[in-house]
Amino acid sequence: MHTANRLINHFKPKHYNLSIDINRTERTFIGTVTIQGQQIKDNVVLHSKDLAIQGVSVNNQKKEFALAGDELTIVAGTPVDKNQTIEVNFSGKITDGMHGLYPCYYEHDGDKKELLATQFESHHAREAFPCIDEPEAKATFDLTLTTETGVTVLGNMPIKEQAETNGKLTTEFERTPRMSTYLLAWVTGELHRKTATTKSGVEVNVWATPAQSSDSLDFALDIATRTIDFFDKYFDTPYPLPKSDHVALPDFTSGAMENWGLVTYREVALLADQQTTSISSKHYIATVIAHELSHQWFGNLVTMKWWNDLWLNESFATLMEYIAIDALHPEWNIWLDFSSHETILALRRDATYGVQAVQTDVSHPDEITSLFDGAIVYAKGARLLRMLQAYIGDDAFQTGLKNYFSKFAYSNTEGNDLWTELSTVSGKDIAVFMNTWISQSGYPLLTVSGSQGEITLRQDQFFIGKHKPSEQLWPIPLNSPCKEMPAMLESRELTIKREHSSPLRFNNADSAHFISHYTPDHLKLLVDQVKDGQLDVITRLQLLHEQTLLARAGVIKSAELLPLLNAYANETNEHIWDIIALTIGELKKFVEGDKLAEDKLRGLSGRLARSQYQRLGWQTKADEPEDDTKLRATIISLMIYSQDTDVLTIVKEIYTNQDIDKINPELRATILSAVVHHELAADVIDNLLEIYQSTVSADLQLDIAAGLTSSKQDTVNTRLITLLKGSTIIRNQDISRWFVYLIRNRHSRNGTWQWMKDNWLWIEEVFGGDKSFDDFPRYSASGLASRQLLDDYRQFFTPLQSQPALKRVIQLGITEIEARVELIERDGEDVCRALKEL
């Protein structure tokens, strides 16, 4: 392959007229694209991948052409700096890879059916038609599709004209605004919908296959309609298109895709069934919809010039999903989800040496997909933008965004363009403050030392695992409630006189991207406040999670987490219990080979959870807070881990006496996992696999997958591992999720790892070029925890580092496994000894 060649430097498109005739039964399509634009160099070069080119003309004159790699070179023979009209006749094949133009399979009333859909981000439009497949190459599009009759045909814009001729349906769409090729989209097939209208008159539609119930569209329709209304007002910039379609696809590799006016989703990310969808799933659906609708402004209306500024799309959309849903549903306390999800992802990933920065250069086409790191470009980027929002204030932040959209609508930008608008309204030099954070990987550890009379603050880059020395510095907003503390720490070290003896705290509201290490005396004061209920929820959550990070890095001993957990014995908040459960999960790796220590850890889990178990019980109470409804599953999971016989008896009764789809959706995954792991029912594996195949509920399938992959039986795990390839049970879109579940189960870990090695060529064939391709080395690293497996991982993956899409994730994987192995060797005996003394 080659270094990314910016083709917009050869030819700048202004308008596409694209006609595609789709033959679904033959799995082929033929097309003609006419591109009007400005020729810049002697030869015009277009992107074209896996397409057969039948002919090329420039200004109605046939021209010679050549195909090499992903590029179609046209010998134009026309003056440069002139407007030209290029016409290309082409054909292609429809394949099962979930990018370009591809089929989505489903069953309805016993019949096998399919949709055809597109997925063009990041650089797959070239698989459907020749184009300049770069975000900066914005143009308008006239799209005409010819399909079979009797199907719904959707595009970015409303239908302009539709006619049946010679047994075929031709659909012409209205012209799009200026947009990037990766946002063009279409879907064809049998679909049904529900419709609403925003306050400004935008038509909103939610679509699904006939296999899905009409009622399952209601929740998404309500969220989508109200979210557009919210963003219209928040950005003070109207939604740019006349309609907003949201389509649930049976096969889809990402969670969702923000195609302008035609957003596509996995079914689990859009459809909410009243019987089978949990509260957590509804919250997930709402945030995904808000994320994609935010993109209609951030990414679609204003687009990054090149993929190194992907954060302008994804970091902002991640932040805005929380801002929007908090406005729509303040009772959800969605910012606690941000702290217990996005923050955790960012802090854990960003502590690994070699991790990418939020803003990262792209020098090779295959590197583009590797940029979509959910923990960095999404979670960390959103965390940094929230830090910026707190730094300049909500009003300045919102006004700056309004000015940004007004100035750059239908254009492309770089990060500094946004910083300029925010600097103007805030009066602060945002570029100086923010570029340090987005261009550097990692984050600082703030070490607090000294006595109550004089303290010293020091910043150093925080690492988990091996690393080279770092001299990086950040401007850290200290956000301390203690009045003596400065607003910002920009130097390596600062000593401060202090008259008061109140507990020290930094990063109030967890609004900046750093963690703190307090002296034992300072920490004790904070822990006492936890016990006394004096700290707010986010501070309690933050304190516990930061201690787990310090333990992973070897800054403190992992055994110190045990007494800290006891300080949270009276905790009632669901989000903090997520971190308590995560902390217990951190300790599990130390006790795998020590049954007595493991039994003690189980006992600790039960003791911590018992008071909440007694408070909550099994039944949802009338008018109970949603937090309690969600917390119940976490508490019961901890009780199950403790092997409480009464709890396991109730689990068995529920499974035996209720249909799977009638089990409380908040508890279903927990119950199924326990039934499988503890072998509480005969034929449970066969029964669950049968339901997994027959149900149309993606939520139910997720819960069944989580349950099935909890087995400790070799025969069961071997059977499940074989289903990863070539079975009709697990869809390709779901293989990576099953793989993650299996490799994180210590009883199926080795077999799953061996399967991946044995089937790597197949994985490359099916997932190469897809965003999920690097899931396999990434999640393998998250599950392996021995010297032998570290050596095996290094030996297998090192030769594959020549692939740009995998290089970084493999290097990070090696560092991650090394850190885990060294942590177990360093702290394992101490943790086991401390547990046995409980």
N, C-alpha and C positions, 0 to 999 in steps of 0.2 A: 504494500500500500504506500501511500504518499502523504506528505505533509498537506494539511488543509490548504487548498488553493481557492482563494476567494474569487469566485466566478463573477461576482458583481463588478469586478474590475475589468471584465471583458465585455459585458453586456448588461445594461440596466433595464429590466423589464418595466413597462408601464401598464400593460393590459394583456390578459390571457383570454382567448376564446377557446374553450375546451369542450370537445364533444367526445363522449365515450359510449360505445355500444357494448353492453355486457351480455355475454352468453353464459348464464349460470350453469346450465346442464353440461356444457363443454368445458367449463372452468377456464374460459378465455375472455378477453376483451380486446376490441380494436378502437383506435381513437385518432383524432386529429387535434392538434393544438396549434393555434395561431398566436404568436407573441409579438406584440408591438413594443418597441423599446429603442434605447439609444445604444448604438454600437460604439465601443470605446477602443477596442484593439482590432487588428487586422482579421483575426479569426474569432468567431463567436463560439463560446464553449458553454454547453448546457449540462446539467446533471441528468443522467439516465442510467437506471440500474435494472438489469434483468428484463429489459424491453427489446423487442425486435424493431428495428427502424426500417420502414419501407421506402421512405423518400423524404427529402428535405428541399425546401425552396426558400430563397430570400428575395423579397419583392417580386414574387411570382416567377423567379428564375431558378431552375433546378440547380442544386449545388452538390459538390462532393462532400462527403462526411466520413468521419472515422470514430470508432468506439474504442475506448481504452479505460479499463477500470469502471468508475462510475461516471465517466465523462463522454459527452458527444461533442466532437469538434467539427465545426462547420467552416469550410473554406468560403468565406463570404464574398471576397473580391469586391467589396463595396467600401466607400469612404468611411473613415472613422468619424466619430462625433456627429453622426447623422442618425436620424430616426429610421429604423428598418422594420420590416414585417417578415417574421420568420414563420414558416409553416412546416410542421413535422407530422408525418403519418407513422403510426406505431401500433404495436400490438403487444399483449402481455398475457401472462397466466395468473389465474387466481390460485393461490396456495394457502395451506393451513397455518403458515407463520402469521402471528397476530400483528402484522404491520403491512403497510401498503394497502391493497384491497384484498380482503380475506373473508371467509365464511364463518358464521357463528351458528352452531348446531343446537337444536332443542327438539323435544318431543311434545306433541299435543294430541290428546285423544288417541294415543297409540301410534300416531304417524310421526315419522322423522321429518323434520323441517329445518329450514335454515334462513338466516338473514345474510346479507352482504353488507359489510361496513368497512370504513377506512380508519387507519391510524397512521398519521403522517409525522408526528413529533417523534424524534427530533429531525431526522433527515431521511424520511421514507416517502415523501411525495414523489421523489424521483423514480419510485417503483411503480407509480401509476401513470405518470406522464412526464415527458422531458420538460425541464424548468430550471430556473435558478433557485436551487433549494437551500436558500440561506435566509435567515430572519431579516436581514437588512434589505433584501430584494423585494420590497413591497410593491404590489400591483393590484389592480382590480381584476375581477374574474367574472366572465359569463360562462356558466356551466350548463351543458345539456347532456342528459343521460337517457339512453335508450335501454329499456329493460323488458322483461316479460310483463304481461298484463296482470291485473288483479292484485297488485302489490302497492304498498305505500312507498313513496319515494321522497326522501328528505334531503335537503341541502342546507348550506349556511343561510340562505335567503329564502323568502317565500316563493312559491311557484308563480312564474309569470304566465306560462302557457303549458297545457298538457293535452296530448292527442294520441289516439290509438290509430295505427296504420299497419296494415299487413300483419296483424296479430302481435304487434309490439306496441309498447307504451313509450312515447317520447315526452320527456319532462324538461322544460326550459325554466331556469331560475332567474330571478331578478339579479341585476349586477351587484356584486359585493362592494363594500368600501375598499380602500387600499389596505392590504393585509399581506401577511407572510404566507408562504406556501404551506408551512406546517399546520396552519389553522384551517385550510380547506378540508371539507369533509362531506361525505354522503352516506346514507343508509338506505337499503331497499329490502323489502320483505313484508310479511304479514305483521302488522302492528295495530294496537289499539291505544287510545289516549284519553286523558282528561285535560281540560283546558280552563284557564283563568286569565284574567287581565289585570295588569298592574295599574296603579293610579294614573300613570302617564300614558296608558293605552297600549302597552306592549303585550302581545299575546304570548302566554306561557303555556307550553304543552309538556306533559310527561307521558312518555311512550314506553310500552313493553310488548313482548310477544303475547299471543293469545293463551299461552300456557300460564301466564300470571294473572291473578285476579284484578279486577278493576279497583277494588278497595285498596290494594297495595300501592296505588299511585297517589293516594290522597295526601299523605304526610309530605312527600317530596314536593307536590304541587303547592301546598301551603308555604313551605319553607322557601321555595324558589321565588314565588311571587313576592313575598314580603321582603326577601333579601334584595331583589332588584329595587324595590321601593326604598329600602334603607340606603343602598349604595348611591342611588340617584341623588338622595339628599346629602349623604355624607361627603361625596366627592363634588357635589354641586355641578355635576356633569351628567347629562341624561344618558341612559343606556343607549348605545349607538345604533341598534338594529330594530326593525319592526317586530321581531319575534324572538323567542328563546325556547328552543326545543331541548328536552332532556330525555335521553334514550338509554334504557337498560339493555345491555347486550349480554347474551348468554356466555360468550367467549370474549375476554378482554384482558390484556396483560397488565394494565395499570389499574389503579383504583378508579380513575376518571380522566377525561381529557377535555380541555377547555375550548375545543373547536368553536369558532365564533358563531354564535347563534344556533349551534347544533352540538351540545355537550353530550359526550358519551360516557357511560359508567359501567362498571360491573353491576350485576343485579343486586349484590349485597350492599352496594354503596348508594342505591337509589330507592329500592323497594322496601316498604315496611308493612309487613302483615301483622294485623292486630293480635293474632294468636301466637305467632312464632318469633316476633321481633322484640328483643329486650330494650330496656331504656338506654343502655349503653350503645346499642346498635343504632337507635334513633338519634342519639347525640352524634354518633359517627356520621350517619347519613347527612344530618344537618350541616356539620362542619365541612364535609366534602362538597356539598352543593354550594355553600358559601365560598369555599376556596375557589371552585371553578368559576363562579359568577364574578368573584373579584378579578379573575383573569380577564374578563371581558373588558376591563379597563387596564389593569396591570398585566401587560403581555400582549393583548390584542389591539386595543386602541393605541397604546404606546408600547413599543416592543424594543427589547435590547438589540443593539447593533450586531452583536456576536455572542456566542454561547458562554464566553468568559463572564458575562454579566447576567447569567441565568438567574442569579439571585434577585434581580429587578423583577422577575416574574414570580419565582417560587417563594422567596423569603417574604415578600409583601403579601402574596396570597395566603400564606400560612398565618401571618399576623392578622390580616383582615378577616379571615374566617372566624377568629375568636371575637374580634370587635363586633362583627355583624351578629353572631349568635348571642353574644352577651346582651346586645340591644333587643333582639327578638325574644329571648328567654332569659331574663336576668335571674330567674329562680333556679336556673341550672348551675349557677356559680362556675361558669365555663372556664374562668381564669385559673381555677384550681386544677382543671384538666390540663391546662397549659403547663402548670408547674409540675404536675405529676407525670406528664407525657413528653411534651416537646423539650422541656428543660432537662429531664433525665436522659433522653436520647442525645441531646447536644453535649452535655457534660461528659457522658461516658465515651462517646466516639471521639470527641475533640481532645481527649487527654492522651491519645495514641500518637507516638512520634511518626511523622510522615503523612498525617492526615491532610487532606486538601484544605485550602482556605476557602472561605465563602466565595471570593472572587478568584477564579483559577484560569490561567491561560490554557487554551486548547490548541495543540499543534498537530493533531492527527484526527481524521474524521471518526475513527473508532473510539476516540476518547470521549466523544460527546455524551454517549449514554452513561459513562461512568460519572459524569458530573451530577447526575440526579441522586445524590446521596441524601436520603431523607433526614439524617441526623445533622447534616451540615448546611446544605443549601436551603433546606426547608426549616428545620428546627432551630439550628444555631442562628441562621439568618434572621428568622422571626424574633428570636430572643434579642439579637442586637438592635433590631428596629424598635422593639419595645423599649429597650434601654434608651434609644434616641428619642422616642416619644416622651419618656419621662424626663429626659434632659432638657428638651425645649418646650414641653407643655403641649397639651392636647390641641389647643386652639391654633398654635403655630404649625403643628404637625398637619392638621387638617387643611389649613389655608395653603400650606406649601404644596400639598397633594393636588388641591384644586388648581393652583397656578401651573403645576407640572402638566396636568392633563390639558389645560387650556392652551398651553404653549406648544406641546409636542403631539397633539392628537394626530393620529394616522401617520406618525413618523417613528423614527428609531432614536434611541438615546444610549448614553453611557451613564455609569453611576454618578459621575461628577455633575451631570445635568440636573439630577435630582437634588444633589447636595447644594447646588447653586440656588435652587428655588427655596429650599428649607433654610439656607443661610440668610436669604433676603428677608424672610418673614420673621426669623428668630433673632437676627442680629448677632448670631454666633457663627464661627468658622466651622461648619459641619464637616467639610472635607478633611480638615486636620484631625478632627475628633474621630470620624468614622472610618476613614481609609486605613488607619492603623488596625482597626478591629477586623475589617473584612478582607484585608490583603494578607494578614498574618494568620497562620493556623494556630490552634491552641488557645489557652486562656491562662490568666495569672492565678496563682495561689497567694492569698494575702496571709502572711504569717504575723500573728499578734504576740508580742513578747513583752516582758517587763512586769513591773509591779503596778498596783493601782495608782501610785503617784506619778509614774512616768512609763509610758509605753512606747514601743517601737513597732512601726508597721514596715513590712518588707514585701515586695512583690517579686516572684520568680515564676517562670512558666511551669505549670503543673503537668506532670507526666505520669502515666501508668505504664510501666514496662521500660525496656531499654531505650536510651535516647542519647543523642549527642548533646554537648553543653549548649545552652541557649542564653543569649544576652537580650532577648526580646523584652521590651517594655510596652506597657499600655497606659493610656490615660484612664484611670479607674474611678468611676463615680462611686464613692464610698458609701453613700446613702446610709449614714449612721444616725440613729436617733440621739446619740450623745453629742451635745452641743460643742464640745471641745474639738471634735473631729473636723478636719477640712472637707470641703465638698469633693475634692479630687486628689488622687495620688498619681503623680506623673513621674516621680523619681523612683529609683530603686528602693530607697529607704527613707523613713521619716520618723523622728523622735518627737513625742508630744508630751508636754506636762499636763497632768490631770489632777484636778482637785477632788472630784467626786469618786465614790466607790461603787456606783451602780454598775450592773453587768454591762459589759461591752457587747455591741452587736454591729455588724456591718451588712451591707447589701439588703437593707430593709425592703420588704415586699419582693425580694428575690428578683429585682428588676435589672440587674447588671450581670454580665457574663464572667463571674469569678466565684471562687469559693474561699472560705476562711479557715485557718487553723489557729485555734485559741490555745493558750497555755492551760494546763489542767485546772488551775484555780479559776480562770475565766470560764472555762467550759462547765465546771461544776455549778457556777452561779446560773448559767443558762439552763442546765439540766434541772436544777431546783425549780426554776420557773416553769419548765415543762410539767413537772410533778404537781405544781401548785395551780396549773391552769392559767398562768399569767401571760403566755405568749399566744399570738394569733396563729391561725391554722397554717398559713404559708411559712411562717418562721419555724413552727414545729416540724413541718415537713422538710424544709430546707436543712435544718440542723441535723436530722437523722440521715438524710441522704448524703450530705457532705461528709459525714463520718464514715459512711460505707466507701466513699471514694478515697478518703485518706487511708483507709485500711487496705484497699486494693493497691494503692501506690506504695505501701510500706511506711507511710508517714506515722501511722499509729499501728498498734497490733490489732489483728482481727478479733482477738478475744475480748478487746475492750468494747466491742459491740454488744456483748451479752448483758452487762449491767445497764447499758444505755437502753436496750429494749425494755428492760423492766420499768424504766421511767415512763414508758408509754402504756403501762398496763391499764390505765383508765381512759384511754383514748376512745373517742366515739366518731371521729371524722373518717369518712370512707376513703378519701384521698390519702390520708396519713396511713391508714391501714394497708393501702396498696404498697407504701414504702416499707412498712413493717414486714409484710409478706415478702417483698423483694429482699429485705435484709436477711430474713430467715433463708431465703433462696441462696443468698450469697454464702451462707454458712454451710449449706448442704454439701458443697464440693469437698469440704474438709473431712467429712465423716463417712464418705462412701465405703471406706475399707475398715471402719471401726463400728461394729454393731452397737456396742454399749453407748458410745458417744452419739450415735444416730438416734438411739432410743431416748437419750436425754434431750436431744434437740427436738424430737417429736413431743416430748413431755412439756418442754418450754413453749412450744407452739400452742399446745392445748391450754396451758395455764394462762397464757396471754389472751387467748381468744375467748375463754369460757364466759367471762362476765358479759361480753357482747353477744355471745351465743344465747345466753339465758335471757338477755334483754330482747333480742330480735326474734328468736324462735325460727320456725320454718315458714310460717304463713305471712303473706303481705297483709298488713293491717290497714284498715280504712284511714285515709288521710295521712298516712305516714310520709315523712319526707322522702323524696326520691333518693337522697344520699343513703338513707337506711335501706331502701329497697336494693340498691346496688351493693351496699356493704355486706348484706346477708351472704352473698356468694363467697366473698373473700373470707369471712369468718367461718363459714361451713367448710371451706377448703382447708383452712388451718386446722379445724377440728378433725377432718378426715385424715390429714397428714399425721395428726397425733394418734391415729388408729383408735379413736374413741369407739367402743363397741356399740353404744347406744346410737351414736350418729350413723355408723355403718348399717345398723339394723333399719333405721329410717330410710336411708338411701336405697336399700334393697326393696323395701316396701313400696316406695314411690315408683321405682323402675318396674316392679312386678305388676302394680295395680293401675298404672296410667299408660295411655298411649304416649309414644315419644313426643309427638307434636303437641300434646296437651300438658306436658310437664312445664312448670313455670319457666319461661325463657331466661329469666335471670339466673336460674340454678341449673339449667339443663346440661351445660357443658361440664359443670362440676360433678353432677350426679353421674353422667355417662362415664366420665373419667374414672370415678371411684368404682363403679360397677365393673368396668373392664380391668382396672388395676388389681382390685381385690377379688376378682372372679366371683362376683356375688350372684351371677345368674348363668344358667346353661344356655348355650347357643347364642350368647350375646354378640359375638363377632359376626356370625352369619346374619343375625337379625339387623344389626346396625348397617352392615354393608348393603343389605337389601333395601332398607329405607333410604340410605344415602343415594342409591341409584334411582329410586322411584320418586323421591320428593322433588318439587320445583322450588322449594324454599332454600335460597342460598344461606340464610341464617342457620337453618336446621343442618344443612350440610357442614357448615363450619363447626358446629357443636359436635356433630358425629365424628368428624375428622379429629378434633381434639380428644374426644373420648377414646376412639379406636387406637390412637397412637400412644396411649398411656399404659399399654400392656407391659408386663414384666416376663411374659412367656416367649421363649425363643421361637417356637413354632408360629405363634401369632405374628410376631414382628417380621419373621422371614416372609410370611405370606403377604403382609402389607407392603414390605419393601419391593416385592416383585410386581406389585400393582403400579409402581411409579412409572414403568415403561411398558407401552404397548397394550395397556388394558383399556377397556371401554368404561371403566368405573371413574377414574380420576381424569378430569379435563387437563389439558396442557396448562391452562391458566392457573390451575391449583397445585401443580406438581411441586413448585418451590415451597408452598406452604406445608404440604405433607412432608417434604424433605426436612424442613426446619423442625417440625414437631418430632419427627423420628430421630434426628441426630441429637436433639436435646434431651431425649429420653435415654438415660444411662443404660437401659437394658437393650436398646436397639441402636445405640450409638455406633458401635464398631461395624455392625452389619450394614448400616446406612452409608457409612464412610466407604466401605469396600464397594458397595453398589455404585457410588458416585465415580470411583476410580475405574471400575469395570465398564461403565457406560459413558465415559466422558465424551467420546466421539459423537455419540447420539445426542448428548446434551448440547454440544457445540452446534450440531446440525439443526436442532429444534429451537434453541434459545439464543444462538449467536446473533448479534445485532439487536437483541431485545434488551430492554431495561432490566429484566430479571436474570440476565445471563450471569452477572457477577454475584447473584444470590448464593450460588453454590460454593465458591471459595469463601465468601463472607460468612455464611451461616455455618459452614463446616468449622471455621475457626471459633465460632461462638460455642461449639459443643465439645471440642476436643480438649483434653486436660491431662495428658501424660507425656513424659519424655519420648516414649516410643511413637505416639501419635504426632507429636511435634516434628520428629525426624521424618516421619512418613509424609506429613503435610508438606514439609520443605522439599523433600525429594520429588514428590509428585508435581507440585505447582511451580517450582523454580524454573523449569524449562518453559512454562507457559507465560512467564513474565514478559516474553517478547511480544505478546499480544497487548496492544495499547489499552484495550477495554478492561484488561485484567491486572495490569502491572501494579497499580496502586493498591488494589484490594488484596492482592496476594501478599504484598509487603506488609500491609497492616495486619493481615491474618497471622503471619509469622510472629509479629511483635505481640499480638494479642494472646496467642497460645503460650509464648514464652513467659509473658507476664503472669498468666494464670498458673502455669506449672511452678514458677518461682514462688508465687504467693502460697501455693499449697505446701511446697517444701519449707518455706520460711515460717508459716503460721499454723500449719496443720496440727502439730503436736500440742501447741499451746491451746488451740481451740478445743481439741478433744479433751485435754486435761481440765480445762475450765468447765466444760460441759459436765464432766463426770463429778465435779465438785459441787454441782448445783443441788 
